Amino acid sequence: LVEESVGQLSEVLRDPSVAVRDTAAWTIGKISTFHSEIIYNVLGNYNEPNSLFGILLERLNDYPRVAANVCWVINQLAINKRTTYDSVNNVYRTDLDDSFCVLCKKLIDVTTREDADVRNLREA
C-alpha cells in the first residue's frame, strides 16, 4: 500500500495547491523516516525531471513551506541511507553518492533564497 502511494504522491508534488504539495512532501518525509527502502526503490535519477528525485529537486524552488519539507525528505534519506559494498573498488557506497554534489548545490541554493528566513527554510 505504501509503495503504491509513493508514485501518486510524487505526482501530487506538482499539484496547483501549495497546501497539497506541502502535505505530499511531508508525507514522503514520513515514509522516508520509517520506510526509506521504499523511497529509494522509486527515487529514480536526479537527471530525470519526472522521477521522484527530479521532482523533489524541482520542489526545492517552491514556496518555503514546501521546500522545507523537501529538505526534510532529503535529510531523512541521508540518515536512512542504504549502504552497499563495491568489491571492485573496495569502497562502501550509498544511493546518494552519485547525486551528492548536486544535492549539496541545491541545498546551498535554498539557503541563499530571498525568502530563506520564512518557515525556517534556511535551517531546514
C-alpha positions in Angstrom: 0.0 0.0 0.0 2.7 2.4 1.0 4.8 1.6 -2.1 1.8 2.2 -4.4 1.1 5.6 -2.8 4.6 7.0 -3.4 4.1 7.2 -7.1 0.8 9.1 -6.6 2.5 11.4 -4.0 5.3 12.3 -6.5 2.6 13.4 -8.9 0.8 15.4 -6.2 4.0 17.3 -5.6 3.1 19.2 -8.8 -0.5 20.0 -7.7 -1.5 23.6 -8.2 -2.3 23.9 -4.4 0.6 24.8 -2.2 -1.1 23.1 0.8 -1.4 19.9 -1.2 2.3 20.0 -2.3 3.3 20.8 1.3 1.3 17.8 2.7 2.7 15.5 0.0 6.3 16.5 0.8 5.6 16.0 4.5 4.1 12.6 3.8 7.1 11.5 1.7 9.3 12.6 4.6 7.4 10.4 7.0 7.6 7.5 4.6 11.4 8.2 4.3 11.7 8.1 8.1 10.1 4.7 8.6 10.3 3.0 5.1 13.3 4.6 3.4 13.8 1.5 1.3 10.5 2.1 -0.4 11.5 5.6 -1.3 14.9 4.5 -2.5 13.3 1.9 -4.7 11.2 4.5 -6.6 13.5 7.5 -6.3 15.0 7.3 -9.8 17.7 9.6 -11.1 18.1 13.2 -10.3 18.6 14.0 -14.0 15.1 12.7 -14.9 12.7 15.6 -14.3 9.7 13.2 -13.9 11.4 10.9 -11.4 10.6 11.4 -7.7 14.2 12.6 -7.3 13.8 15.1 -10.1 10.5 16.4 -8.7 12.0 16.7 -5.2 14.8 18.8 -6.5 12.4 20.9 -8.5 10.3 21.5 -5.4 13.3 23.0 -3.6 12.4 26.1 -5.6 8.8 26.0 -4.3 7.2 28.1 -1.5 9.2 27.9 1.7 6.8 25.6 3.4 7.1 23.0 0.6 10.8 23.5 0.2 11.4 23.0 3.9 9.6 19.7 3.8 11.6 18.6 0.8 14.8 19.5 2.7 13.5 17.2 5.5 12.9 14.4 2.9 16.5 14.7 1.7 17.7 14.7 5.3 15.7 11.5 6.1 17.1 9.8 3.0 20.6 10.7 4.1 20.0 9.5 7.7 18.4 6.2 6.5 20.8 5.6 3.6 21.3 2.2 2.1 25.0 1.2 2.1 26.4 -1.4 -0.2 30.0 -2.7 -0.6 31.6 -2.3 -4.0 34.2 -5.1 -4.1 35.7 -4.0 -7.4 36.7 -0.6 -6.0 36.9 -1.8 -2.4 34.6 1.0 -1.1 31.2 1.4 0.5 28.6 3.2 -1.5 25.2 4.7 -0.8 22.3 5.5 -3.0 23.0 9.2 -2.7 26.7 9.1 -3.7 26.2 9.9 -7.4 24.0 12.9 -6.6 26.0 14.2 -3.6 27.4 17.3 -5.4 24.0 18.2 -7.0 22.2 17.8 -3.6 24.8 20.0 -1.9 24.5 22.7 -4.5 20.7 22.7 -4.5 20.6 22.8 -0.7 23.1 25.7 -0.5 21.0 27.5 -3.1 18.0 27.1 -0.8 19.8 28.9 2.0 20.5 31.9 -0.2 17.0 32.4 -1.4 15.4 35.8 -0.5 12.7 34.0 1.4 15.0 31.6 3.2 14.0 33.0 6.6 10.4 32.1 6.0 9.2 28.9 7.7 12.8 28.2 8.9 13.7 27.3 5.4 17.4 28.2 5.9 17.6 26.0 8.9 15.8 23.1 7.2 
